[in-house]
C-alpha cells in the first residue's frame, strides 16, 4: 500500500447501528459487479472516465473539480476507480473507497495496468477511515451518495475536508422516484410516489437500497455541516442521445424531467 494511506487512515470502519443497508448493498454490488462492468465499461473508459452522470458529461465541459495536480482527492464509491485513475494521471494524490471487494479487485487491476500507485480501500462512506481535514476534494459520481445514508455521509465528508475544499457529487433527481412506475419498471408522465417521506427506497431483496432527499432536505443538511452551495446542475440529454444506463424511452423522458442532479459544495 502507498505509504500515504497510513497518513490519512484514522480507524477501521465498522457497521454500527442501522447498517443493514450497508451489508445488503455490499452483497448486491459484489454479485452484480462483473455484469455492471461489462455493460458500462465503454461508457466509463477512455475520455469518458472523467465524465459525469448517466449522460457522461465531460468534466472538461462542466469544470466542477478544478485543477487537480497536487490535490488530495477522495472518490466515494469508486467502483473500478476509473475516475481516480484519470485524476492520478493528471497529478492528483488520489484515494478511492468502495464497499464492494469485487469492484475494488477490478480497480486494482486497472490501476496496475495504468502503472499507478494510490490507496484503494474497502469501507463505507458513512464512516470514513481517515483523519479530520485529510482532503482538498471529495467527489462521487452516483456511487456512495446514492447507496449510503446522506445523514451520515455528508457529516463525514465535512469532517475529512479541509476548509475551502470542494465536495462534488451526482445522484438521482427526486423526479426519478416520483415518476417511476415500480410495478412495470418504467418512467411515466405522472407522479406515482410522493415527494415527501421517501428518504429511503428499498428496491427489493435482490436489488439495492437507495437514499434521497428533498431539495430543502439537501440544503438543510449541507448548511448544518458547514457547506456552501456553489453549483446545482440538472443535466438534460441531447436529442437522440444514447446511454448504457437508460433506455431510449427513458432518455426521451429525461428531455422533459430531470433524472439526475449534480451538486458542487464548498467547505466553509
Buried (B, 14 or more C-beta within 10 A) or exposed (E): EBEBBEEBBBEEBEEEEEBEBBEBBBBBBBEBBEEBBEEBBEBBBEEBBBBBBBBBBEBEEBEBBEEBEEBBBBBBBBBBBBBBBBBBBEEBBBBBBBBBEBBBBBBBEBBEEBEBEBBBBBBBBBBBBBBEBBBBBBBBBBBBBBBBBBBBBBBBBBBBBEEEBBBBBBBBBBBBBBBBEEEEEEBEEEEEBEEEEBBEBEEEEEEBBBBBBBEEBBBEBBEEBBBEEEEEBEBEBEEEBEBEBBEEEBBBBBEEBBBBBBBBBBBE
